[in-house]
Amino acid sequence: MNIEINKDLIEDERGNLYRAIQLEGNILTVVNAFVEASFREILNFNKSENEQLAAYEGEYVGKQAMDIVRHDYVFALKEMDGRLYTLQDVEKVYDVNFIKMIEFFRPKGMNSHND
């Protein structure tokens, strides 16, 4: 098993999806895929005709992040861009570290916008 960081998805027995975001030695750090997706795109509200926002007008706040996760899940199922692993299989190979909030996680070399 060769987990690709920021690409592969891991599914637990309840259907929750996680994204692998860091691997150090045998410790694999994962975060809920929806949480990760909600911090992947930056929405800009300063343009009156912002196409990015117009596509989601009238939708729930989480719609864009869910669309990202759905896309990544379908592609992982087809092994077109990333793969889908079960948590049970991943835990046989790696020590899995779950983080709750991607906002507070800073992999080495990654700077915060506030630093």
LINTASUL-V186424 format. One record per backbone hydrogen bond with DSSP energy under -0.5 kcal/mol. CO is the residue of the C=O (numbers start at 1). NH is the residue of the N-H. If there is no record, write none. Layout:
{{CO NH} {CO NH}}
This chain:
{{3 5} {4 7} {4 8} {8 20} {9 85} {10 18} {11 87} {12 15} {16 12} {17 33} {18 10} {19 31} {20 6} {22 29} {24 27} {26 28} {26 95} {27 24} {27 29} {28 97} {29 21} {29 22} {30 99} {31 19} {32 36} {33 37} {34 38} {35 39} {36 39} {37 40} {37 41} {41 43} {43 45} {47 50} {49 51} {50 54} {51 55} {53 56} {54 57} {56 59} {60 63} {61 64} {62 66} {63 67} {64 68} {65 69} {66 70} {67 71} {68 72} {69 73} {70 74} {71 75} {72 76} {73 77} {74 78} {75 80} {75 81} {76 79} {76 84} {83 9} {85 11} {86 90} {87 91} {88 92} {89 92} {89 93} {90 93} {90 94} {94 96} {95 28} {96 98} {97 30} {99 32} {101 104} {102 105} {104 106} {107 110} {109 111} {112 115}}
